[in-house]
């Protein structure tokens, strides 16, 4: 492969594809290089939600949202942990990014109504939510390139293309059959029926990335997979391109207008994670793409870039992995009535229904204060097991697999005292915790942690349980406990960037020709997660912003 020259080089094929599409539409020549064999990055492994405040998607569906309300909300939740200009620019450009996706990709977005912001009680917050998703997408339109799309977290022979909005009701199929059964049936029919018609539907992050990839292919933008970033090229203080390893050979890509780093975070660089975050983190428990090892961040630092928020991640509590496996995703499980989470002392320590980033931040804050959570167990009863999906693979009434017990990540007992003993927690303290929890849950209250007070808590609750859809006492055995770990959807600290996605040096000045977006850049929302899909949305928006700046468009 010979050295080459383009206007804009995009390193990373997740949300970086938005930068490529925007640049191509502005008349720039673009090349995407991707370290792994797959296109889609961690986004393809995610739920694929997009937090799009005051966007045309919301407006067209009748949502009452404004840019001013969104800005007020972000000012409140970001609370100075990131430059205000970053979140302000995000809100400003959301509508244009939605229109870009409509013009350049076959994606069809919809508003996930009632998926609350993560902090709806804050000024400007919305209980109706600002989260959008893409409708199930037929990946067969990718033709021969379909196999280059990164697989989702849960791959099956015949996929059931489940959106986040679907998941909410499919999870409640045993409790709210009038909503759950039709939703489940529709998606099963789409998956199986589509296969008969030669269609292969995907939803969530895989569907979103398939749509972006389709747009890239339609635009004729080249994508080099199995291509690793080695270093950035500079001419004085300006970044002029990059040297990559492509096919075992060093190739120099000269980029006349700039380089966009969209390589993801340092999810699977344990040296970096133990250095910047916590030495207690388990190795490779991240749900981010295995190729995310901080390459773009390190390359930026070598070019003089500053870093920020390196202690932060999109934390995500998960089911402890079986030997040789990854942690299992759990989303609604923590919010549903008939369960609670305890630590190694048998004590509750948090609002189980809190958004996943806040939950993880709370764990690490306790560690820093000298009160670490060294073990986590989610405790539930048979009624809970009969009622809800668990770990994305156990449908209501299905038995917990024996391999879970054999691996020590699950225990079962007929009494709470016996359960505590098998968990290895102090039995008397555990029983005391359960007694207090059951008394409060019977009244629909959680005076200790406020579970169920937020609209976000209630979104994943059980609407048939009153007065609090998140609380029910555990009174009748058998009882179960499943071990949990702190996982994440990726890190979100990285290169300092400004409101134009330009990377900033250690002296605070702009490094000409260098941009950072997505998890390669420090979170535009500082130490907070405003709502479902804020991570992917900021990657898309800042990809668009970077392309416009590189093209010299205001």
Secondary structure, DSSP 8 states (H G I E B T S, - for coil): ---EEEEEEEE-SSTHHHHHHHHHHTT--EEEE-SSSSBSTGGGGS---EE-TT-HHHHHTT----HHHHHHHHHHHHTTSS-HHHHHHHHHHHHHHHHHHHHHS---EEE-TT---TTTTSTT--SS--EEEE--EEGGGGGGGGGGB---SS--SS-----HHHHHHHTTTTT-HHHHHHHHHHHHHHHHHHHHTT--EE-HHHHHHHHHHHHHHHHT-EEE-SEEEEEEEEETTEEEEEEEEETTEEEEEEEEEEEEE-----TT-HHHHHHHT-TTS-TT---S-TT-SSHHHHHHHHTTB-EE-TT-EEEEEEE---TTS--B--SSGGGSTTEEEE-TTS---S-TTS-HHHHHHHHHHHHHTT-----EEEEEEHHHHHHS-BTTTB-TT----HHHHHTTSEEEESSHHHHHHHHTS-HHHHHHHHHHHHHHHHTT--TTT-TT-SHHHHHTS-TTS-S-TT-----SS-EEEEEEEEEEEEE--EE-B-TT-EEEBTTS-EEEEEEE-GGGB--TTTT---STTHHHHHHHHHHHHHHHHHTT--
